[in-house]
Amino acid sequence: MTVWSLVTVLVGIVVLTALVTGMARMRVAAGVTELAGELMPTQRETRALTIASVDQETGQRGYLLLGDPAFLAPYVSGREAEARAAAALTTLLRADPAAGADLAAATAAAAAWRTEVAEPNIAARRAGPLPTERVAASERRGKELFDVLRQRLAALQERTASRERGALAAIDAAQRTANVVALGAVVLAFGVAVASVPLMRRRMVRPLVGLQAQAERTADGAYQTPIAVTGPRDLVAIGDAVETMRTSLLRHGAELTDARLELALRDARDRLAAEVHDNSIQRLFALGLALQAAAARHPAAEGDLAPLVDETDAIVRELRELIAGLVRTEVSAATLRGQVFDLVRDCGRALGITPALEIRGPLEEAVTDEAARELLAALREALGNVARHARAPSAAVRLAVDEARVVLAVEDDGVGVPSDLAPGEGLAVVAARVERLGGTLAVTPRPTGGTLVSWQLPRTRDATPTPDPADTARTRP
């Protein structure tokens, strides 16, 4: 009877331990669910709201200074992105009144900045250039209001980050509780086993000692080592329960580690993709074009500059391969318009002139991601040839979409294509790629001098009605 009482106590300890660790597991699972379903999306939408506000401020300031309607595109898209992010955050922060108040304050600050500064300035600038005093006063007032908006957004981001840290701390606490309970259960079971040695020496001493050693090894952190018990059926059942506890601790420890790694990896990946793509690659590409233009202007130095151009191209390719798996750096139909604008702008630094850019039609609805990549490659090669050979005082890029096709035209008023110039490998590769998609590439002289590169591709998505004039974007040097 005493033996069965001791066995009952041991089983009770194991059951209680399993219950406590099960509750800890549920808390860990709930914390992970909260991180993935609420806190991480909240952080993402908060960042999106901040970016949208900065885009609006940048767009209205650029338009105020230069009067170019193209600068209003970030302002308009920023308002739309702000509305989407604010709506998503309203839903996500429904159960957090304090964070909801921060969101409301940020939204009010954004509305005050638009109402008092942005909208009046945009309306006034449409009527014509503004006096210098008006611009300076507007910039001062705009900075004051936008600083308030930045503070509200920073407070909201800090609050959401604090909630995220709190969730991670709760997961850590639950895991520690499970570990302490498991260790206490092992110690208590060991004490009961030692007390029962005189009664169970003949049948259970060796199996129990083996179970004790394995349990202590697990308590010391050897969670990877399985627990195997031989002996009486009751003792084997206890060993199985301890093994279940070990595997549960091991599994939930791995879940917590994965959650931490995922958070850290996501932030690091986003920062790396944005930094490398937005700064390093674009600057290297502009440097390569500048070297090509210098080689064209100074033929005697071409032999020295050519290896530098090749090395720059190799570095760009390596960087693109390095961040090829990062979502933000992928060329897609959704990002094509902005990347065309960035490419033309960066080429202008190398050429010494800013090519005129005209985009007509619903570009995002007309091409697939693959076609978008090929179009951007063709534009890069054509502008590179302008830098290398044209010596042109001006150049223009036209990108048009109609019901049947997508047309990219790059023209310059330079020296034209020399009759003895062999076809370049770059354009040959571009032509082969577009032909594989059912399109064409043509390089022809312009009647008034210079060269025209025409890249055409059938629409790779369903045709839409004639584009609205609001879809047209122009950039002038």
C-alpha positions as CSV (number, residue, x, y, z in Angstrom):
1,M,0.0,0.0,0.0
2,T,2.9,2.4,0.8
3,V,4.4,1.7,-2.5
4,W,1.2,2.5,-4.4
5,S,0.9,5.7,-2.3
6,L,4.3,6.8,-3.3
7,V,3.6,6.0,-6.9
8,T,0.4,8.0,-6.7
9,V,2.3,10.9,-5.3
10,L,4.8,10.7,-8.2
11,V,2.0,10.5,-10.7
12,G,0.2,13.5,-9.1
13,I,3.4,15.5,-9.4
14,V,3.8,14.7,-13.0
15,V,0.1,15.5,-13.8
16,L,0.4,18.8,-11.9
17,T,3.5,19.6,-13.8
18,A,1.9,18.7,-17.1
19,L,-1.1,20.9,-16.2
20,V,1.1,23.9,-15.3
21,T,3.3,23.5,-18.4
22,G,0.2,23.1,-20.5
23,M,-1.1,26.4,-19.2
24,A,2.3,27.9,-19.9
25,R,2.2,26.5,-23.4
26,M,-1.2,28.1,-23.9
27,R,0.1,31.4,-22.8
28,V,3.1,31.1,-25.1
29,A,0.8,30.2,-28.0
30,A,-1.5,33.1,-27.2
31,G,1.5,35.4,-27.1
32,V,2.8,34.2,-30.4
33,T,-0.7,34.6,-31.9
34,E,-0.9,38.1,-30.6
35,L,2.5,38.9,-32.0
36,A,1.7,37.5,-35.5
37,G,-2.0,38.6,-35.7
38,E,-2.0,42.0,-34.0
39,L,1.3,43.5,-32.8
40,M,3.5,42.9,-35.8
41,P,0.7,44.1,-38.2
42,T,0.3,47.1,-35.9
43,Q,4.0,47.9,-36.2
44,R,3.9,47.5,-39.9
45,E,0.9,49.8,-40.4
46,T,2.5,52.4,-38.0
47,R,5.6,52.4,-40.2
48,A,3.4,52.7,-43.3
49,L,1.6,55.7,-41.8
50,T,4.9,57.4,-41.0
51,I,6.2,56.8,-44.5
52,A,2.9,58.1,-46.1
53,S,3.2,61.3,-44.0
54,V,6.8,61.9,-45.1
55,D,5.8,61.2,-48.8
56,Q,3.1,63.9,-48.5
57,E,5.4,66.5,-47.0
58,T,8.1,65.7,-49.6
59,G,5.7,66.0,-52.5
60,Q,4.1,69.3,-51.5
61,R,7.4,70.8,-50.7
62,G,8.8,69.8,-54.1
63,Y,5.8,71.2,-55.9
64,L,5.9,74.4,-53.9
65,L,9.5,75.0,-54.9
66,L,9.5,73.8,-58.5
67,G,5.8,73.9,-59.6
68,D,6.2,70.5,-61.4
69,P,2.9,68.5,-61.2
70,A,4.9,65.3,-61.1
71,F,5.9,66.2,-57.5
72,L,2.2,65.9,-56.5
73,A,2.3,62.2,-57.2
74,P,3.9,61.3,-53.8
75,Y,1.5,63.7,-52.1
76,V,-1.6,62.0,-53.6
77,S,-0.3,58.5,-53.1
78,G,0.8,59.4,-49.6
79,R,-2.7,60.5,-48.7
80,E,-4.2,57.3,-50.0
81,A,-1.6,55.2,-48.1
82,E,-2.2,57.2,-45.0
83,A,-6.0,56.5,-45.2
84,R,-5.4,52.8,-45.6
85,A,-2.9,52.6,-42.7
86,A,-5.1,54.7,-40.5
87,A,-8.1,52.4,-41.2
88,A,-6.1,49.3,-40.5
89,L,-4.7,50.7,-37.3
90,T,-8.2,51.8,-36.1
91,T,-9.3,48.1,-36.4
92,L,-6.1,46.8,-34.8
93,L,-6.1,49.2,-31.9
94,R,-9.8,48.8,-31.1
95,A,-8.9,47.1,-27.8
96,D,-6.2,49.6,-26.8
97,P,-7.7,53.0,-25.9
98,A,-4.4,54.6,-25.2
99,A,-2.9,53.6,-28.6
100,G,-6.2,54.6,-30.2
101,A,-5.8,58.1,-28.7
102,D,-2.3,58.3,-30.0
103,L,-3.6,57.4,-33.5
104,A,-6.3,60.0,-33.2
105,A,-3.8,62.6,-32.2
106,A,-1.5,61.7,-35.2
107,T,-4.5,61.8,-37.6
108,A,-5.5,65.2,-36.3
109,A,-2.0,66.5,-36.6
110,A,-1.8,65.3,-40.2
111,A,-5.2,66.9,-41.0
112,A,-4.0,70.2,-39.4
113,W,-0.8,70.2,-41.4
114,R,-2.7,69.6,-44.7
115,T,-5.5,72.1,-43.9
116,E,-3.2,74.9,-42.8
117,V,-0.2,74.4,-45.0
118,A,-0.2,71.8,-47.7
119,E,-3.6,72.3,-49.4
120,P,-3.4,76.2,-49.4
121,N,0.2,76.1,-50.7
122,I,-0.7,73.6,-53.5
123,A,-3.7,75.7,-54.5
124,A,-1.7,78.9,-54.5
125,R,1.2,77.3,-56.4
126,R,-1.1,76.1,-59.1
127,A,-1.9,79.8,-59.8
128,G,1.8,80.6,-60.3
129,P,5.2,81.0,-58.6
130,L,4.9,82.2,-55.0
131,P,6.9,85.1,-53.5
132,T,10.0,84.2,-51.6
133,E,8.6,85.6,-48.4
134,R,5.5,83.4,-48.8
135,V,7.6,80.3,-49.4
136,A,9.8,81.0,-46.4
137,A,6.9,81.6,-44.1
138,S,5.1,78.5,-45.3
139,E,8.2,76.4,-44.8
140,R,8.5,77.6,-41.2
141,R,4.9,77.0,-40.4
142,G,4.9,73.7,-42.2
143,K,7.9,72.6,-40.3
144,E,6.2,73.5,-37.0
145,L,3.1,71.5,-37.8
146,F,5.0,68.6,-39.3
147,D,7.2,68.4,-36.3
148,V,4.1,68.0,-34.2
149,L,2.9,65.3,-36.5
150,R,6.3,63.5,-36.2
151,Q,6.0,63.6,-32.4
152,R,2.5,62.1,-32.5
153,L,3.7,59.3,-34.9
154,A,6.8,58.7,-32.8
155,A,4.5,58.4,-29.7
156,L,2.3,55.9,-31.5
157,Q,5.2,53.9,-32.7
158,E,6.8,53.8,-29.3
159,R,3.5,52.6,-27.7
160,T,3.1,49.8,-30.2
161,A,6.7,48.8,-29.8
162,S,6.2,48.8,-26.0
163,R,3.2,46.4,-26.4
164,E,5.4,44.2,-28.6
165,R,8.1,44.1,-26.0
166,G,5.5,43.4,-23.4
167,A,4.2,40.4,-25.3
168,L,7.7,39.0,-25.7
169,A,8.3,39.5,-22.0
170,A,5.1,37.6,-21.2
171,I,6.2,34.8,-23.4
172,D,9.6,34.7,-21.7
173,A,7.8,34.7,-18.3
174,A,5.5,31.8,-19.2
175,Q,8.5,29.8,-20.5
176,R,10.5,30.5,-17.3
177,T,7.5,29.5,-15.2
178,A,7.3,26.2,-17.1
179,N,11.0,25.6,-16.6
180,V,10.8,26.3,-12.9
181,V,7.8,24.1,-12.4
182,A,9.5,21.3,-14.4
183,L,12.7,21.6,-12.3
184,G,10.7,21.7,-9.1
185,A,8.8,18.7,-10.1
186,V,12.0,16.8,-10.9
187,V,13.5,17.7,-7.6
188,L,10.3,16.7,-5.7
189,A,10.0,13.5,-7.6
190,F,13.6,12.8,-6.7
191,G,13.0,13.4,-3.0
192,V,10.0,11.0,-3.1
193,A,12.0,8.4,-4.9
194,V,14.8,8.6,-2.3
195,A,12.4,8.3,0.5
196,S,10.9,5.2,-1.1
197,V,14.3,3.4,-1.6
198,P,13.9,1.0,1.4
199,L,10.5,-0.2,0.1
200,M,11.3,-0.4,-3.6
201,R,14.9,-1.3,-3.7
202,R,14.4,-4.7,-5.2
203,R,12.0,-3.7,-8.0
204,M,12.6,-0.1,-8.8
205,V,15.9,1.1,-7.6
206,R,17.9,0.8,-10.8
207,P,15.1,2.1,-13.2
208,L,14.3,4.9,-10.8
209,V,18.0,5.9,-10.6
210,G,18.1,5.9,-14.4
211,L,15.0,8.1,-14.6
212,Q,16.5,10.4,-12.0
213,A,19.7,10.9,-14.0
214,Q,17.8,11.6,-17.2
215,A,15.5,14.0,-15.5
216,E,18.4,15.9,-13.9
217,R,20.1,16.1,-17.3
218,T,17.0,17.6,-18.8
219,A,16.7,20.1,-15.9
220,D,20.3,21.1,-16.6
221,G,19.4,22.0,-20.1
222,A,19.9,18.8,-22.1
223,Y,16.5,19.1,-23.7
224,Q,17.7,17.3,-26.9
225,T,18.4,14.0,-25.1
226,P,15.3,11.7,-25.1
227,I,14.2,10.1,-21.8
228,A,13.8,6.3,-22.0
229,V,12.8,4.3,-18.9
230,T,12.6,0.5,-18.4
231,G,11.2,-1.4,-15.5
232,P,7.8,-1.7,-13.9
233,R,4.8,-0.5,-15.9
234,D,4.0,2.4,-13.5
235,L,7.6,3.7,-13.7
236,V,7.5,3.5,-17.4
237,A,4.3,5.5,-17.4
238,I,6.1,8.2,-15.3
239,G,9.0,8.2,-17.7
240,D,6.7,8.7,-20.6
241,A,5.0,11.6,-18.8
242,V,8.4,13.2,-18.1
243,E,9.4,12.7,-21.8
244,T,6.2,14.4,-22.8
245,M,7.1,17.3,-20.6
246,R,10.6,17.5,-22.1
247,T,9.4,17.5,-25.6
248,S,6.8,20.1,-24.7
249,L,9.5,22.4,-23.2
250,L,11.7,21.8,-26.2
251,R,9.0,22.6,-28.7
252,H,7.8,25.8,-27.0
253,G,11.4,26.9,-26.5
254,A,11.9,26.5,-30.3
255,E,8.7,28.4,-31.0
256,L,9.8,31.3,-28.8
257,T,13.3,31.4,-30.5
258,D,11.7,31.3,-33.9
259,A,9.4,34.2,-33.1
260,R,12.3,36.3,-31.9
261,L,14.4,35.4,-35.0
262,E,11.5,36.2,-37.3
263,L,11.1,39.6,-35.8
264,A,14.8,40.4,-36.0
265,L,15.2,39.0,-39.5
266,R,12.2,40.9,-40.8
267,D,13.4,44.2,-39.5
268,A,17.0,43.6,-40.7
269,R,15.8,42.4,-44.1
270,D,13.6,45.5,-44.7
271,R,16.3,47.9,-43.6
272,L,18.9,46.1,-45.8
273,A,16.7,46.0,-48.9
274,A,15.7,49.7,-48.6
275,E,19.2,50.9,-48.0
276,V,21.0,48.9,-50.7
277,H,18.3,49.4,-53.4
278,D,17.4,53.1,-52.7
279,N,21.0,54.3,-52.2
280,S,23.9,52.0,-53.2
281,I,22.6,50.4,-56.4
282,Q,21.2,53.6,-57.8
283,R,24.4,55.5,-57.0
284,L,26.6,52.8,-58.5
285,F,24.5,52.7,-61.6
286,A,24.8,56.5,-62.0
287,L,28.6,56.2,-61.4
288,G,28.8,53.6,-64.2
289,L,26.9,55.9,-66.6
290,A,29.1,58.8,-65.6
291,L,32.3,56.8,-66.4
292,Q,30.8,55.7,-69.7
293,A,30.0,59.3,-70.6
294,A,33.5,60.4,-69.6
295,A,35.0,57.7,-71.9
296,A,32.8,58.9,-74.8
297,R,34.0,62.5,-74.2
298,H,37.6,61.5,-73.9
299,P,38.5,58.7,-76.3
300,A,42.1,58.7,-75.2
301,A,41.1,57.6,-71.6
302,E,38.6,55.0,-72.8
303,G,41.2,52.2,-72.2
304,D,41.6,53.2,-68.6
305,L,37.9,53.8,-67.9
306,A,36.5,50.7,-69.5
307,P,37.7,48.3,-66.7
308,L,36.2,50.7,-64.2
309,V,32.9,50.6,-66.0
310,D,33.0,46.8,-66.1
311,E,33.8,46.6,-62.4
312,T,30.9,48.9,-61.6
313,D,28.5,46.8,-63.6
314,A,29.8,43.7,-61.8
315,I,29.3,45.2,-58.4
316,V,25.7,46.3,-59.3
317,R,24.9,42.7,-60.5
318,E,26.4,41.3,-57.3
319,L,24.3,43.6,-55.2
320,R,21.1,42.8,-57.1
321,E,21.8,39.1,-56.6
322,L,22.4,39.7,-52.9
323,I,19.0,41.3,-52.3
324,A,17.1,39.4,-55.0
325,G,15.1,37.6,-52.4
326,L,14.0,40.7,-50.5
327,V,10.4,41.8,-51.3
328,R,10.9,45.5,-51.4
329,T,13.6,45.4,-54.0
330,E,11.8,43.3,-56.6
331,V,10.9,44.9,-59.9
332,S,7.1,44.4,-60.3
333,A,4.2,46.0,-62.2
334,A,3.2,47.8,-59.0
335,T,6.6,49.4,-58.6
336,L,7.6,50.0,-62.2
337,R,6.4,53.6,-62.6
338,G,8.5,54.7,-59.6
339,Q,11.5,52.8,-60.7
340,V,11.4,54.3,-64.2
341,F,11.3,57.7,-62.6
342,D,14.3,56.9,-60.3
343,L,16.3,55.5,-63.2
344,V,15.8,58.5,-65.5
345,R,16.6,60.8,-62.6
346,D,19.9,59.0,-61.8
347,C,20.9,58.8,-65.4
348,G,20.5,62.6,-65.6
349,R,23.3,62.9,-63.1
350,A,25.6,61.0,-65.3
351,L,24.6,62.5,-68.6
352,G,24.7,66.1,-67.4
353,I,21.1,66.5,-68.7
354,T,17.9,65.2,-67.3
355,P,16.0,63.3,-70.0
356,A,12.3,64.4,-70.4
357,L,10.0,61.7,-69.1
358,E,6.4,61.0,-70.3
359,I,4.3,58.1,-69.0
360,R,0.8,57.6,-70.5
361,G,-1.7,55.0,-69.6
362,P,-2.4,52.5,-66.8
363,L,1.1,51.0,-66.7
364,E,0.5,48.9,-63.6
365,E,-2.6,47.2,-65.2
366,A,-0.9,46.5,-68.6
367,V,2.2,44.5,-67.8
368,T,3.2,41.4,-65.7
369,D,6.1,41.5,-63.3
370,E,8.3,39.7,-65.9
371,A,7.5,42.3,-68.5
372,A,8.2,45.0,-66.0
373,R,11.7,43.7,-65.4
374,E,12.4,43.5,-69.1
375,L,11.2,47.0,-69.7
376,L,13.4,48.4,-67.0
377,A,16.4,46.5,-68.4
378,A,15.7,47.9,-71.9
379,L,15.5,51.5,-70.5
380,R,18.7,51.1,-68.6
381,E,20.6,49.8,-71.6
382,A,19.2,52.5,-73.9
383,L,20.2,55.3,-71.5
384,G,23.6,53.7,-71.1
385,N,24.1,53.9,-74.8
386,V,23.1,57.6,-74.8
387,A,25.8,58.2,-72.2
388,R,28.4,56.2,-74.1
389,H,27.9,57.2,-77.7
390,A,25.4,60.0,-78.3
391,R,27.1,63.2,-76.9
392,A,23.5,64.6,-77.0
393,P,22.5,68.0,-75.6
394,S,19.0,66.5,-74.8
395,A,17.2,63.2,-74.6
396,A,13.6,62.0,-74.0
397,V,11.9,58.9,-72.6
398,R,8.3,58.1,-73.6
399,L,6.4,55.2,-72.1
400,A,2.9,54.7,-73.4
401,V,0.1,52.1,-72.9
402,D,-2.8,51.7,-75.2
403,E,-5.4,49.0,-75.7
404,A,-3.1,46.6,-77.6
405,R,0.5,47.3,-76.6
406,V,3.2,48.9,-74.3
407,V,5.7,51.1,-76.1
408,L,9.0,52.5,-74.7
409,A,10.8,55.0,-76.8
410,V,14.2,56.6,-75.9
411,E,15.5,59.3,-78.3
412,D,18.3,61.8,-78.3
413,D,19.5,64.5,-80.6
414,G,23.2,63.5,-80.5
415,V,25.5,62.3,-83.2
416,G,23.4,59.3,-84.2
417,V,24.5,55.7,-84.8
418,P,27.9,55.5,-86.6
419,S,27.7,53.3,-89.7
420,D,30.8,51.4,-88.7
421,L,29.6,50.7,-85.1
422,A,29.1,47.0,-84.4
423,P,25.8,46.0,-82.7
424,G,26.3,46.0,-78.9
425,E,25.9,42.9,-76.8
426,G,23.6,44.7,-74.4
427,L,20.9,45.7,-77.0
428,A,21.2,42.2,-78.5
429,V,20.3,40.6,-75.2
430,V,17.5,43.1,-74.6
431,A,16.1,42.3,-78.1
432,A,16.3,38.5,-77.5
433,R,14.4,38.9,-74.2
434,V,11.6,41.0,-75.6
435,E,11.2,38.7,-78.6
436,R,10.8,35.8,-76.2
437,L,7.8,37.8,-74.8
438,G,6.4,38.4,-78.3
439,G,7.7,42.0,-78.6
440,T,10.3,43.9,-80.8
441,L,13.2,46.2,-80.4
442,A,14.3,48.7,-83.1
443,V,17.2,51.2,-83.2
444,T,16.8,53.8,-86.0
445,P,18.2,57.2,-86.8
446,R,16.0,60.2,-86.3
447,P,15.2,62.4,-89.4
448,T,16.5,65.5,-87.5
449,G,19.6,63.8,-86.1
450,G,20.2,61.5,-83.2
451,T,18.9,58.0,-82.5
452,L,15.5,56.5,-81.6
453,V,15.3,53.2,-79.6
454,S,11.8,51.7,-79.7
455,W,10.8,48.8,-77.5
456,Q,7.3,47.3,-78.0
457,L,5.4,44.5,-76.3
458,P,1.8,43.3,-76.5
459,R,-0.2,44.0,-73.4
460,T,0.4,41.1,-71.1
461,R,-2.8,41.8,-69.2
462,D,-6.4,42.5,-70.2
463,A,-6.9,45.6,-72.2
464,T,-8.7,48.5,-70.5
465,P,-10.6,51.5,-72.0
466,T,-8.6,54.5,-73.2
467,P,-6.7,55.8,-70.2
468,D,-7.9,58.9,-68.4
469,P,-5.7,62.0,-68.8
470,A,-5.1,61.8,-65.0
471,D,-3.0,58.8,-65.6
472,T,-0.4,60.9,-67.5
473,A,2.8,61.9,-65.8
474,R,5.4,64.2,-67.3
475,T,8.9,65.2,-66.1
476,R,10.8,68.0,-67.8
477,P,14.5,68.8,-67.5
